[in-house]
Each structure stands twice: as C-alpha cells, then as structure tokens.
Amino acid sequence: MNAALDDAIKQETHSLSSWIMSRPAFWVFLAAVIACLVLTALTDTFATPQNLFNVTRNFAFVAIIALGMTVVIISGGIDLSVGSTLCLSAMVLAIVMNAGFGLATGTVAALAASLLVGAINGFLIAYIRIPAFVVTLGMLSLARSIAMVLSNNRMIYQFGPDEKALFWLGGGSTLGIANPVIALVILAIITGLILKWTRWGTWVFAIGSNQHAALLTGIPVRRLKVSVYMFSSLMAGIAGVLEAGWLGGVTTNLGQSMELSVIAATVIGGANLMGGAGTVFGAVIGAALIEVIRNSLTLLGISSFWQGAFVGSFIILAVAFDRLRADPELED
C-alpha cells in the first residue's frame, strides 16, 4: 500500500517537473536569475537598491506593452505599431494637460486615442483582410506622424495643474516599489485571468490555433480580432501615460524602435509567432531578461551598440528553439 502510494507521488512529481521544464518561460526565468547572480558577483553596482529599482521600473514599460503583444501573437497576428501608439498616447496626454485640463481628462483622451488606433488596425485586418504586418507597419508611421502634427514636432514638458500627480504616477514609488511596476503587476494579473477564465480568452487561443475551425464553431472571429488589436493598443497607451510621467516630457521620438524589444520579450517568453501559444508570465520574464541584459552591458562597460545584436540573437534563438521543440523532424 505504502509502495503504491510512493510510486504515485513520484510519478506525479516527475510529471510536474517535466511539465515545468518543458515551458519556455521556465528557461527564460532561469536565464534571468543566472544573469542576475553573475552580475551581482562581477559588479558592485548591480545589486544596489537604486539599480534594482531602475531595472524593474525600466522593464515595466516594455512588459506592459508585451502583455498586449502576447494577446495579438496568440491570436495569430502581429502589431508593429505599439511604439508609435505609445508616442501618440503620451503626446495626446501632454497636449490636453498642457492646455489646462487635469490628469484624469488627459488620461481618458490618451487612452481613447490608443483605442482608436487599435480599432483601425483591427478593422483593416479583420474586415478588409489586409495582412497585419502591412496594416501595423503603415500605422507605425501614421500614428507617429499624427503625434508630430498635433505637437508641431516640439517637446512638451509643462503639464498644467496636475503635473505633480502625473510625475508621481510615472516616476514615483509606493512602499519602495516603482509605480509602473505596480501597474504592471495589476495589468498582468488581469490579463492572465482574462486569458485563462473568460470566453474571450478561450476564443483568442482558438483563432490562433485554427481560425477556420474557430469560424465553424461560431466564434465571431472578425469582431474578436478588432478587440484584440484594441487591447494591444490600450496597453501601449497605458505605457505611454506612465512613461510621460517618468520622463517629465514628451517628444515625437518617444517609443521609437520599441516594437523590437516588445516582440523580443514576447517571443523569448514562449509566444509562438504562428499563433495559439503564449503566456503572460513569459512576456513579463522576457521583458525582464532583456532589461537585465541591457543593464549588464552598461555596467560591464560594453558598447550600447551591441544591445541590438543581443536582442536580435535572442529572438532568433527563441524561435529556433520553439520550432525544434514543436517539430523534432527538423533535427534530422
């Protein structure tokens, strides 16, 4: 009796450990932990409270946008316009607050502009059937151009009567934790619950796995796609509001090339570019690993020019690993 129970426990433990080790996010998490330990040993500055505060705050912006990108990639799409959407959101916020309106009004206007970008992307992709790559690549230029027109391509650094509240929201802290990190945790929990426990989340995985089958089962694929791209833009808009408060000023080059980091974080975290797979935890850990790498390059005195090489290499390795894991025949 005891032997049978012991065997059952061992089998269950083995199954759980095998499941954990088969998750890409686990290996990314392990890599991030190892990188932190190595940097702590090699430098005197990495493990300082101020540097850790900066690292967590800096990666929070990318991770928040990666939440939306994860949902898009799970659905089988891609969004190249998130960096420009962040810029447009921050610029709308800055213009509205500079005109004398409060933080609440500015935030509503900024997020409304972001949702509009997502709705346009989703409509063109779902109803006009233009490839997501083409639509969002065009929106990358269009959204930033609109930000330039609205601001006359000038920096805005005065935010009216609620300026201090905005600066606290994006650049302040609560109980020693940067406010953007707290926002990330809340948004990650909400996104994870939505994907796991709602019909909407189930449908997102369904259309990413097999869109034709999803259509046959009665899933409103077109409307769902529009909502997916609106969700992605909303996350970019929230990050734009927070980053405006952190930087204390908004320029039209804000968020430039951020798409690469966001997609890298999502893919490194285990999202499948073919659709149907991805996790919130993976996106957050992927963003954290990228920021740790960037911070390590700075602390070790390595040229920042190498950052793009590291990020690009991680994307290729992550996708290659995923392809080999999904199709063992490729190893032959």
N, C-alpha and C positions, 0 to 999 in steps of 0.2 A: 504493500500500500504506500509506504513512505518512498520506496524506489520509484514507483509510478508517478508520485507527486513531484519528486525531484526532477524526473525526466521532463515532466510537463513544464515545470518552472524554467528548466534550462532551455527547452525549445522555445518558450515564449520570450525569454531574454535574448536568445540568439536571433529570433525573428525581429525583435525591436531594434537590436543593434544593427542588424543587416539593413533594416529599413532606413535608419538614421544615416548610415554610412553611404547609402545609395542616393541620398539627397544632395544635389549640387550645393545648396545653401550651407550644408554642414561643412563641406570642404572650404568654402569661402570664409565661413566663420572661423574655422581652424587656421586658415592662412592669415586672417586679420589678427587673431590672438598671437600667433607666432611672430608676425611683423611687429606688434606692439612690444613683445618681450625682447626681441632683438634690438629694437630702437632704445628701449629702456637701458639695455646693457651697453650699447655703443655710445649713447649720448647722455649728457647730464640735464638736458632740457626737455626731452620728450614727455617724461612722466611728471613734469611740474604741473600744478593745478591750473596755471594760466594757459599753458599749451594745450592741455587736455580740454579745457573749456573752449578754446579756439577751434580745435579739431572737431569737437562734437557740434559746435554751432555752425561751422562751415559746411559740414557734410549734410546738415539738416535740410538746407535749401535744395540740394540735388536729390536727396532722398524723398522729400515731399513730392517733387515733380515725378520721380521714379515710381511713386505709387500709381499715378495716373497712367504713366507709360506702361506699367505692368498690365493694367487692365486692357489697354489698347493692344498690346502684343498678345495677351491671352486670347483676345477676340480674333487674332489673325491679321491685325493691322500694324501700322507704324505711324508715329506722329513726329515729324521733323520740325514742327513749328513751335515747340514748347518754349524755347529760349526767347523767341520774338514775342510770344504771348506773355511771358513774364515781363518783358520790357514794356509792352503796351499797357499791361495792368498797372505796373508801377508808375508809368507816365500819367495815366488817367487819374490815379490816386493823387499824384503830385499836383497836377493841374487843378483838380477840384479843391484840394486843401489849400493850395496857394491862392485860390480865389476867395478864401474866407470860410469855406464850409468845414464841418467837423470831420473827425476821423471816421465816424460811422457812415456818413454820406459818401465820403471818398472811397471807403472800402466797398460799399454797395456798388458804386459806379465802376470801380476797378474790376470787381468780380463779374458784373454784368457784361463788361466789355470782353472779358475772358470767355464767358459762356457763349457770347455771340460768335467769337472766333471758332469755338468748338462746334457750334450748331452749323455754321457754314461748312466747315470741314466735313462733318458727318453727313450733311445733306448732299454735298457733291459726291462723296464716296458711295453713300448708300442708294441714293435715288438717281443720280446722273451716271453712276458707275464709273467714275474716273478713278484710276488707281490711287491708293492712299499716298504712295510715295510722291506722285506728281502733285496732288492737291496740297499736301502739307509742306512740300518744298516750295510751292508757289506762295503759300500763306506765310512761310518763313520770311520772305521778302516783303510781302504785302503788309503784315502786321507791324514790322519794324518801320516801314515807310510811313504808315499812318502815325506811329509814335513821333516820327520826325516832323511830320506836318503839324500835328497838334501842338508840339513844343517849339516849333520853328527851329528844331535841331539845337536847342540850348539846354544847359543843365539847370534843373530846378532844385534848389536847396532850402527854400523857405516854405514851410508847410502850415502857416496860419496859426490859429489859436490852439489847436490840438497837437502842435509839433512835438511837445514833450511826451505826450501819450504814444505817438507813433514811434518815437525813438526808443521808448521803453518796450514797446511791443516787439520790435525787431532787434533791438540791441541790448535790452535789459535782461535780467535774470530773476528767477523765483526760487528761493531756497538753494541758491548756488548753481542752479541749472539754467542754461540759456533758454529764453522763451521760445525761440524757434525749435529747440529740441523737444520742449513740452508739446508744442503744436504738432510736431512730427509724431510723437507717441500717440496723441489723441487721434490724429488722422489715420495712422497705421492701424490702430485698433478698430476704428470704424470701417476702414476699407476691408480689413480682414474678415470682420463679421459679415459685411455685405456680401463678399465673395463666397463665404462659407455657408451662410444660413439664409440667404434670400433667393427668391426665384430669379431675380435679375442676375445675381452672381452665377447661378447654375446655367442660365442661358448664355452668359458671356463665354464660359468654358465650352458650351455646346457648339456655338457658332465657330469658335476657334478650332475645335476638333474636327467638325464636319458640317460645313454651312448648309450643304444640300440636305443632309439628314435633318438638320435643325428646321429648315423650311418645311419639310414633310411632316414634322411633328407639330406644326402650328406656331412655332416661335416667331414673333414679329421681328424678323432679322433687320429690316431697314430702320425701324424706329429704335431698335436696340443699338445699332451702330451709331446713330446720331447721339444717343445718350452716352455711349462710351467715349466718343471724342469730346463731348461736353464735359464729362468727368475729368478727362485728361487736361483740358484747358482750365478747368476750375482749380485743379491742383497747382498748375503753373501760375494762375492768378493769385492764389493764396501765397505762394512762394514770393511772388513779385511784391506784394504788400509788405511781407516780413523783411525782404531784402532792402526795400526802400527805407524802412525804419532802421535797419542795421547800418547802412551806408551813410544815411543822413543826406542823401542827394540822389537824383535820378538823371542819368544820361542816356542817350539813344543807343549806346553800345552795351548797355546792361544785358546780361544773359547771352551775349554773343558766343556762339560755338558751344553753348551749354548742352545742346542736343547730344553731342558726342558722349559727354560724361553721363548723362541720364540714360541713354541707351546702353552704354557700357555697364552701368550699375545694374540695370535690369537684366541684361544678358548674363553677366557674371554671376548674378544671383540665381540663375537657373531658369529664367524665362525662355521659352522656345520661340524663335523668330517665325516658325511655321504655324504658331498658334496652339492653343489648347493646354498650355502648361505655364506656370509661373506662381510665385508666392510673394506675399507682402514682406515676410521676413527676409527672403532672398534679396529683394530690391533694397531694403534698408542696409543689410550687411554688405551688399555690393557697393553701395554708395560710401559706406564707412571704409571699406578696403581701399577704394580709390583715393579718399582723402588722406588716409594713413600713408599711402604711397607718396602722394604729393608732399605731405609734411616731412616725410623721411628724406626726400630728395633735397628739400630746403635745409634741413638740419645737418645732413651729411655733406653739404656744400656742392651737390651735383647740380649742373646747369638745369634750369627750368625748361630748357628746350627739349629735354628728354621726357617730359611729362606725357606729351602726346604719343611718343613711342611706346611707353609703358602701357598707357590706356588702350591704344590700338592693339598691342600684343595680347593684352588680357582678353579683349573682345574675340580675337581670332582663336585663342586657346580655349576659351569658354565654349564657343560654338563648335569647334573641332571635337572637344571632349563630349559635348552633348550629342553630336552626330554619331560618334563611335559607340557611345552608350546605347543610343536608340537603334543603331543598325550595325551589329557586330560583324556582318559580312564585309563592311568597309575595311576591316583589318586585314583581309586576305589580299 
